């Protein structure tokens, strides 16, 4: 049985339905990310788990117990907010101790637990500081310690890294993941940053317009997107419009190139249009590249991006981008140059809407 | 550029002269009670006057009660409007501004019609009732300042997220209000309190028409019957106001509870 279960959750604000029939089962100790663009309903689902919003329909249960009728302060859930939300009038120690004091724990137990939590986030030397005397990253770590101190059943993270600068964001996400693994706490993480979601999650829920478009491991989400939305939202993707040449042989035409797909085209007939996707990192210009397929196109532009060189080429009206690793002797392809891009037929994904 | 600077200094000088000369004149006059030399006789006379102590004490008590009950009304209202009813914010702002638009004399006449001894709620039927009505009328008068001071302090601390953070940690409403919200809007509460104190100490209309022995009517009485004491009282009244303003500045400067924000 799953630890955190969301069954047929719906949520409407007035006439607008922001969450539509949302189902999800999360195992104990699992780290699940809700990924999606702004307004897709991910934060609303999180707020319903927290009890800040009540579902219009459906049930939320934790460890088999229905949470719908419980108030926020009865749920024993920890939450870290985007805006830190530390109490400005309290020191770091008092902030972390707040949940334990409210629960009426003995003074000695509070002291031990707070020290333990501050050691966990490596800020035990800042126990007497006030939030305004700390950096954003430090404040967010304190917020994490405060959320974990009362030993919650579930930890909710509402875009906790989005207010931080890039370097801190990367180090803090690794720290969050490490602490989560160490404590084995079931965690739901909301983000609109795909890299964040891909790097730290056990599973990702890609949300769009109030629905879960796809639920899967980071690898499944990235390599085998189920829908056009997931394919375009997660990572950079070339969507290529092709024409079916031979359905039985799974061959399609892209410009003047005929390529074979590994995935069956299904019930399509000769001449039918089909959308196929190709990741920029799938192709290679090298003749020795491992690949059974090639397409020829004209270079439109080429950009040096540091670790990679991204080149855009035109293939029968489709603009296809591909990446090459940077090397000291790498030469940027010039506009107008004709290039042959090699890749495996398995790299093509058929895009379904 | 130089001309502009000179003009600016002239404007400042005119302002300073306009404000300080009457004040210095009043202060100087208050020291002239003893013929031919400066003395603090007028102040001694004022401080030794029993009526001064009584009216000053009465107004102090009224000011304290106004601050306590005003805050009990304003803090939860401002909190609730920010948290749950942001759509009625313009209505609340309008209501709190009304005392600036409606003259105090109109308000007090309204009170006398509504709460006279033959009405359904006869506040003016007893001394304590009239005192209560006076406190309520002072709360009304100080609403524009109190509400704004508290509301501004709440704007600085993201009340909604702090409330949610406390709630998810298991806190109930009284704990949230007393330990998470109130201490963080204390600078606003104190600012409102000092302004209220200054207003109540000098208020005349309400106290005079409700016939209460407050400091404002006493100032008027002394002014009509004595020569040097009114000047001393005016200086004392200014000192009280400035003291309140000074405390207000101090509170806002030394408030270490800066908001925790990205």
Interface residues (C-beta under 8 A of the other chain):
Chain A: X50 X51 X52 X72 X73 X74 X75 X76 X77 X78 X79 X81 X82 X83 X84 X85 X86 X87 X88 X89 X98 X99 X102 X103 X130 X131 X132 X136 X139 X146 X147 X150 X163 X164
Chain B: X157 X158 X161 X162 X164 X165 X166 X167 X168 X169 X170 X171 X172 X175 X179 X180 X183 X184 X186 X256 X257 X258 X259 X260 X261 X262
